Amino acid sequence: MKTILCYGDSLTWGYNAETLSRHAFEDRWPSVLQKELGDGYCTIAEGLNGRTTAFDDNLAGEDRNGVRLLPTLLGTHSPLDLVIFLLGTNDMKPWVHGNPLAAGHGVKRLVQIVKRHPYPFDVQAPKILLVAPPPVSRTQNAEFAEMFAGANEASRKLASIYRRVATEVGCEFFDAGMVAETSAIDGVHLDAENTRAIGAALAPVARKIIQGE
C-alpha cells in the first residue's frame, strides 16, 4: 500500500463558500485523488482552515502554524510514500504577512522538515510534491476582500516562487492554478468542480512520483 499525506488548509479541508459548510467527502480533492489512483493507494487528508505555511495566526482554537504540527503528523502516519503540500493562501492575509516570498520560505521549511525528520524504524523519508494554490481572485464579498487585501495580485507570484523552491530543494512541483480557479463568492475557496479538478490532475503526477518514473 502506497500512502500519501495531503497537508493543506481549507482548500484541502473542503470549505464550501456557497453553503458555508464543507464539501461532500467525495468532492474533496484528496478523496478524488484516492479514487483516481485506485487500489494500492491510501490518501490521508490533513486540511485545517486557516493553516499557514510557517507563521502564527492565533485567531482560532487550533494551531494554524503548519511547521509546528507537521513533525507530529509525520510520526503519526509513518511510513509515508509521498507528502503533498497545498498551502500559502492564508499567508496572503495582511496580518500574517501578505508576502509571497515569505510563503516561499515557509514551504521550503516544510520540505526541510519532511526530509530531515527522524522517522521511526529508520524508514526512508517520503517524496514531496509542492503544489501552488490557485490565485486569490477579486470578490464582492467585503469581509473576504478586506481579509485578503492585496492577495489577488500577491498570490499570483506563488507559482513561480514555489517552482524555484522545488528546484532548490529537490522536490516535485505542480501549479493548481493551471486546472482550477477560486470562486467569486469569496475569492479564496473552491467550488466542488474545481476542488475535484485538482484531485484528478494530481493523480497521474502522484503516481509518477511514487513509481519513480
C-alpha positions as YAML, in Angstrom:
chain: A
units: angstrom
residues:
- id: 1
  name: MET
  ca: [0.00, 0.00, 0.00]
- id: 2
  name: LYS
  ca: [1.34, 3.42, -1.00]
- id: 3
  name: THR
  ca: [0.42, 6.15, 1.47]
- id: 4
  name: ILE
  ca: [0.05, 9.84, 0.63]
- id: 5
  name: LEU
  ca: [-0.27, 12.64, 3.19]
- id: 6
  name: CYS
  ca: [-2.22, 15.65, 1.83]
- id: 7
  name: TYR
  ca: [-1.20, 18.58, 4.03]
- id: 8
  name: GLY
  ca: [-3.11, 21.80, 3.48]
- id: 9
  name: ASP
  ca: [-5.61, 24.41, 4.58]
- id: 10
  name: SER
  ca: [-9.31, 24.98, 3.86]
- id: 11
  name: LEU
  ca: [-8.81, 24.04, 0.21]
- id: 12
  name: THR
  ca: [-7.84, 20.57, 1.44]
- id: 13
  name: TRP
  ca: [-10.43, 20.52, 4.23]
- id: 14
  name: GLY
  ca: [-13.11, 21.27, 1.65]
- id: 15
  name: TYR
  ca: [-14.57, 24.65, 2.63]
- id: 16
  name: ASN
  ca: [-17.74, 25.36, 0.65]
- id: 17
  name: ALA
  ca: [-18.20, 29.12, 0.21]
- id: 18
  name: GLU
  ca: [-21.67, 28.74, -1.26]
- id: 19
  name: THR
  ca: [-23.20, 26.87, 1.69]
- id: 20
  name: LEU
  ca: [-20.73, 27.96, 4.41]
- id: 21
  name: SER
  ca: [-20.16, 24.32, 5.20]
- id: 22
  name: ARG
  ca: [-17.95, 21.51, 3.93]
- id: 23
  name: HIS
  ca: [-17.96, 19.91, 0.52]
- id: 24
  name: ALA
  ca: [-19.21, 16.33, 0.34]
- id: 25
  name: PHE
  ca: [-16.46, 13.84, 1.11]
- id: 26
  name: GLU
  ca: [-16.37, 12.59, -2.47]
- id: 27
  name: ASP
  ca: [-15.85, 16.12, -3.84]
- id: 28
  name: ARG
  ca: [-12.75, 17.00, -1.80]
- id: 29
  name: TRP
  ca: [-9.54, 16.79, -3.80]
- id: 30
  name: PRO
  ca: [-7.81, 14.18, -1.56]
- id: 31
  name: SER
  ca: [-10.87, 11.93, -1.99]
- id: 32
  name: VAL
  ca: [-10.82, 12.39, -5.77]
- id: 33
  name: LEU
  ca: [-7.08, 11.66, -5.77]
- id: 34
  name: GLN
  ca: [-7.75, 8.44, -3.87]
- id: 35
  name: LYS
  ca: [-10.47, 7.38, -6.32]
- id: 36
  name: GLU
  ca: [-8.31, 8.16, -9.35]
- id: 37
  name: LEU
  ca: [-5.32, 6.26, -8.00]
- id: 38
  name: GLY
  ca: [-7.42, 3.24, -7.07]
- id: 39
  name: ASP
  ca: [-6.39, 0.13, -5.19]
- id: 40
  name: GLY
  ca: [-2.93, 0.08, -3.72]
- id: 41
  name: TYR
  ca: [-3.01, 3.73, -2.65]
- id: 42
  name: CYS
  ca: [-4.21, 5.43, 0.53]
- id: 43
  name: THR
  ca: [-4.61, 9.22, 0.83]
- id: 44
  name: ILE
  ca: [-4.67, 10.91, 4.23]
- id: 45
  name: ALA
  ca: [-6.39, 14.30, 4.22]
- id: 46
  name: GLU
  ca: [-4.88, 16.71, 6.76]
- id: 47
  name: GLY
  ca: [-6.57, 20.02, 5.96]
- id: 48
  name: LEU
  ca: [-7.13, 22.79, 8.50]
- id: 49
  name: ASN
  ca: [-9.00, 26.03, 7.87]
- id: 50
  name: GLY
  ca: [-6.63, 28.99, 8.12]
- id: 51
  name: ARG
  ca: [-3.41, 26.95, 8.18]
- id: 52
  name: THR
  ca: [-0.32, 28.90, 7.09]
- id: 53
  name: THR
  ca: [2.98, 27.54, 5.84]
- id: 54
  name: ALA
  ca: [5.11, 28.52, 8.84]
- id: 55
  name: PHE
  ca: [3.55, 31.54, 10.54]
- id: 56
  name: ASP
  ca: [1.40, 32.15, 13.60]
- id: 57
  name: ASP
  ca: [-2.25, 33.17, 13.40]
- id: 58
  name: ASN
  ca: [-3.84, 32.94, 16.83]
- id: 59
  name: LEU
  ca: [-7.40, 33.84, 15.80]
- id: 60
  name: ALA
  ca: [-8.69, 30.26, 16.11]
- id: 61
  name: GLY
  ca: [-8.78, 27.45, 18.62]
- id: 62
  name: GLU
  ca: [-6.40, 25.35, 16.53]
- id: 63
  name: ASP
  ca: [-2.69, 25.88, 15.93]
- id: 64
  name: ARG
  ca: [-2.58, 27.24, 12.37]
- id: 65
  name: ASN
  ca: [1.21, 27.24, 12.04]
- id: 66
  name: GLY
  ca: [1.96, 24.48, 9.54]
- id: 67
  name: VAL
  ca: [5.51, 23.97, 10.77]
- id: 68
  name: ARG
  ca: [4.58, 23.10, 14.35]
- id: 69
  name: LEU
  ca: [2.13, 20.27, 13.66]
- id: 70
  name: LEU
  ca: [3.89, 18.67, 10.69]
- id: 71
  name: PRO
  ca: [6.52, 16.65, 12.64]
- id: 72
  name: THR
  ca: [3.80, 15.05, 14.78]
- id: 73
  name: LEU
  ca: [1.79, 14.07, 11.71]
- id: 74
  name: LEU
  ca: [4.86, 12.63, 10.01]
- id: 75
  name: GLY
  ca: [5.33, 10.37, 13.01]
- id: 76
  name: THR
  ca: [1.62, 9.59, 13.30]
- id: 77
  name: HIS
  ca: [1.21, 8.45, 9.71]
- id: 78
  name: SER
  ca: [4.65, 6.97, 9.01]
- id: 79
  name: PRO
  ca: [5.65, 5.24, 6.83]
- id: 80
  name: LEU
  ca: [4.68, 7.61, 4.03]
- id: 81
  name: ASP
  ca: [5.50, 7.39, 0.34]
- id: 82
  name: LEU
  ca: [4.54, 10.95, -0.63]
- id: 83
  name: VAL
  ca: [3.67, 14.23, 1.09]
- id: 84
  name: ILE
  ca: [1.66, 16.76, -0.92]
- id: 85
  name: PHE
  ca: [1.73, 20.36, 0.29]
- id: 86
  name: LEU
  ca: [-1.06, 22.73, -0.80]
- id: 87
  name: LEU
  ca: [-0.53, 25.82, 1.33]
- id: 88
  name: GLY
  ca: [0.15, 29.53, 1.01]
- id: 89
  name: THR
  ca: [-3.25, 31.18, 0.52]
- id: 90
  name: ASN
  ca: [-3.58, 32.10, 4.20]
- id: 91
  name: ASP
  ca: [-0.06, 33.53, 4.17]
- id: 92
  name: MET
  ca: [-1.50, 36.24, 1.93]
- id: 93
  name: LYS
  ca: [-3.57, 37.70, 4.77]
- id: 94
  name: PRO
  ca: [-2.07, 41.09, 5.72]
- id: 95
  name: TRP
  ca: [-1.95, 40.21, 9.42]
- id: 96
  name: VAL
  ca: [0.01, 37.03, 8.67]
- id: 97
  name: HIS
  ca: [2.47, 38.71, 6.30]
- id: 98
  name: GLY
  ca: [0.89, 39.05, 2.84]
- id: 99
  name: ASN
  ca: [4.22, 38.39, 1.15]
- id: 100
  name: PRO
  ca: [4.60, 35.61, -1.45]
- id: 101
  name: LEU
  ca: [8.36, 35.45, -0.91]
- id: 102
  name: ALA
  ca: [7.79, 34.71, 2.78]
- id: 103
  name: ALA
  ca: [5.37, 31.95, 1.79]
- id: 104
  name: GLY
  ca: [8.14, 30.53, -0.37]
- id: 105
  name: HIS
  ca: [10.45, 30.43, 2.64]
- id: 106
  name: GLY
  ca: [7.61, 28.81, 4.60]
- id: 107
  name: VAL
  ca: [7.10, 25.93, 2.18]
- id: 108
  name: LYS
  ca: [10.86, 25.49, 1.93]
- id: 109
  name: ARG
  ca: [10.94, 24.98, 5.69]
- id: 110
  name: LEU
  ca: [8.14, 22.41, 5.44]
- id: 111
  name: VAL
  ca: [10.07, 20.47, 2.82]
- id: 112
  name: GLN
  ca: [13.17, 20.54, 5.02]
- id: 113
  name: ILE
  ca: [11.18, 19.10, 7.92]
- id: 114
  name: VAL
  ca: [10.00, 16.18, 5.79]
- id: 115
  name: LYS
  ca: [13.50, 15.47, 4.54]
- id: 116
  name: ARG
  ca: [15.18, 15.66, 7.97]
- id: 117
  name: HIS
  ca: [12.55, 14.10, 10.24]
- id: 118
  name: PRO
  ca: [13.78, 11.17, 12.40]
- id: 119
  name: TYR
  ca: [11.28, 8.60, 11.12]
- id: 120
  name: PRO
  ca: [10.58, 5.56, 13.30]
- id: 121
  name: PHE
  ca: [12.49, 2.39, 12.42]
- id: 122
  name: ASP
  ca: [14.71, 4.49, 10.14]
- id: 123
  name: VAL
  ca: [12.26, 4.30, 7.26]
- id: 124
  name: GLN
  ca: [13.09, 6.38, 4.22]
- id: 125
  name: ALA
  ca: [11.78, 9.95, 4.00]
- id: 126
  name: PRO
  ca: [8.79, 10.27, 1.67]
- id: 127
  name: LYS
  ca: [8.93, 12.04, -1.65]
- id: 128
  name: ILE
  ca: [7.43, 15.53, -1.80]
- id: 129
  name: LEU
  ca: [5.08, 17.32, -4.17]
- id: 130
  name: LEU
  ca: [4.80, 21.08, -3.68]
- id: 131
  name: VAL
  ca: [1.55, 22.49, -5.08]
- id: 132
  name: ALA
  ca: [0.94, 26.19, -5.62]
- id: 133
  name: PRO
  ca: [-2.66, 27.11, -4.75]
- id: 134
  name: PRO
  ca: [-4.97, 28.75, -7.29]
- id: 135
  name: PRO
  ca: [-4.56, 32.54, -7.04]
- id: 136
  name: VAL
  ca: [-6.98, 34.57, -4.95]
- id: 137
  name: SER
  ca: [-9.49, 36.34, -7.19]
- id: 138
  name: ARG
  ca: [-11.46, 39.54, -6.86]
- id: 139
  name: THR
  ca: [-14.74, 39.33, -4.98]
- id: 140
  name: GLN
  ca: [-17.68, 41.47, -3.94]
- id: 141
  name: ASN
  ca: [-17.61, 39.83, -0.52]
- id: 142
  name: ALA
  ca: [-16.47, 42.81, 1.57]
- id: 143
  name: GLU
  ca: [-15.18, 40.75, 4.50]
- id: 144
  name: PHE
  ca: [-13.03, 38.43, 2.40]
- id: 145
  name: ALA
  ca: [-11.86, 41.30, 0.18]
- id: 146
  name: GLU
  ca: [-10.53, 43.01, 3.30]
- id: 147
  name: MET
  ca: [-9.27, 39.78, 4.86]
- id: 148
  name: PHE
  ca: [-7.16, 39.09, 1.76]
- id: 149
  name: ALA
  ca: [-6.43, 42.67, 0.75]
- id: 150
  name: GLY
  ca: [-3.81, 42.70, -2.00]
- id: 151
  name: ALA
  ca: [-3.82, 38.91, -2.28]
- id: 152
  name: ASN
  ca: [-5.31, 38.83, -5.77]
- id: 153
  name: GLU
  ca: [-2.00, 40.23, -7.01]
- id: 154
  name: ALA
  ca: [0.43, 38.80, -4.45]
- id: 155
  name: SER
  ca: [-0.88, 35.22, -4.71]
- id: 156
  name: ARG
  ca: [-0.18, 35.15, -8.45]
- id: 157
  name: LYS
  ca: [3.52, 35.14, -7.63]
- id: 158
  name: LEU
  ca: [3.32, 31.95, -5.58]
- id: 159
  name: ALA
  ca: [3.58, 29.54, -8.50]
- id: 160
  name: SER
  ca: [6.86, 30.92, -9.82]
- id: 161
  name: ILE
  ca: [8.30, 31.16, -6.31]
- id: 162
  name: TYR
  ca: [7.24, 27.61, -5.41]
- id: 163
  name: ARG
  ca: [8.63, 26.29, -8.68]
- id: 164
  name: ARG
  ca: [12.00, 27.82, -7.80]
- id: 165
  name: VAL
  ca: [11.87, 26.43, -4.27]
- id: 166
  name: ALA
  ca: [11.08, 22.95, -5.61]
- id: 167
  name: THR
  ca: [14.14, 23.12, -7.85]
- id: 168
  name: GLU
  ca: [16.34, 24.31, -4.98]
- id: 169
  name: VAL
  ca: [15.31, 21.62, -2.51]
- id: 170
  name: GLY
  ca: [14.88, 18.76, -4.96]
- id: 171
  name: CYS
  ca: [11.16, 18.03, -4.90]
- id: 172
  name: GLU
  ca: [8.36, 18.00, -7.47]
- id: 173
  name: PHE
  ca: [6.10, 20.95, -8.31]
- id: 174
  name: PHE
  ca: [2.57, 21.41, -9.62]
- id: 175
  name: ASP
  ca: [0.62, 24.61, -10.27]
- id: 176
  name: ALA
  ca: [-3.01, 24.06, -9.23]
- id: 177
  name: GLY
  ca: [-3.87, 27.38, -10.85]
- id: 178
  name: MET
  ca: [-3.49, 25.65, -14.21]
- id: 179
  name: VAL
  ca: [-6.51, 23.41, -13.56]
- id: 180
  name: ALA
  ca: [-8.64, 25.28, -11.02]
- id: 181
  name: GLU
  ca: [-9.74, 28.79, -10.09]
- id: 182
  name: THR
  ca: [-11.14, 30.25, -6.90]
- id: 183
  name: SER
  ca: [-14.81, 31.10, -6.53]
- id: 184
  name: ALA
  ca: [-16.01, 34.67, -6.99]
- id: 185
  name: ILE
  ca: [-18.24, 34.14, -3.96]
- id: 186
  name: ASP
  ca: [-15.33, 34.91, -1.64]
- id: 187
  name: GLY
  ca: [-12.32, 34.95, -3.98]
- id: 188
  name: VAL
  ca: [-10.47, 32.31, -1.96]
- id: 189
  name: HIS
  ca: [-12.19, 28.94, -1.86]
- id: 190
  name: LEU
  ca: [-13.12, 26.36, -4.47]
- id: 191
  name: ASP
  ca: [-16.47, 25.09, -5.68]
- id: 192
  name: ALA
  ca: [-16.96, 21.35, -5.99]
- id: 193
  name: GLU
  ca: [-15.96, 21.25, -9.65]
- id: 194
  name: ASN
  ca: [-12.65, 22.99, -9.06]
- id: 195
  name: THR
  ca: [-11.60, 21.03, -6.00]
- id: 196
  name: ARG
  ca: [-12.37, 17.81, -7.90]
- id: 197
  name: ALA
  ca: [-10.27, 19.10, -10.79]
- id: 198
  name: ILE
  ca: [-7.22, 19.40, -8.53]
- id: 199
  name: GLY
  ca: [-7.58, 15.84, -7.28]
- id: 200
  name: ALA
  ca: [-7.95, 14.48, -10.81]
- id: 201
  name: ALA
  ca: [-4.94, 16.45, -12.10]
- id: 202
  name: LEU
  ca: [-2.71, 15.37, -9.24]
- id: 203
  name: ALA
  ca: [-3.38, 11.65, -9.69]
- id: 204
  name: PRO
  ca: [-1.02, 11.00, -12.64]
- id: 205
  name: VAL
  ca: [1.59, 13.28, -11.09]
- id: 206
  name: ALA
  ca: [1.47, 11.45, -7.76]
- id: 207
  name: ARG
  ca: [1.55, 8.05, -9.40]
- id: 208
  name: LYS
  ca: [4.59, 9.00, -11.47]
- id: 209
  name: ILE
  ca: [6.45, 10.36, -8.43]
- id: 210
  name: ILE
  ca: [5.76, 7.30, -6.29]
- id: 211
  name: GLN
  ca: [6.66, 4.86, -9.05]
- id: 212
  name: GLY
  ca: [9.89, 6.77, -9.65]
- id: 213
  name: GLU
  ca: [9.28, 7.40, -13.32]
...
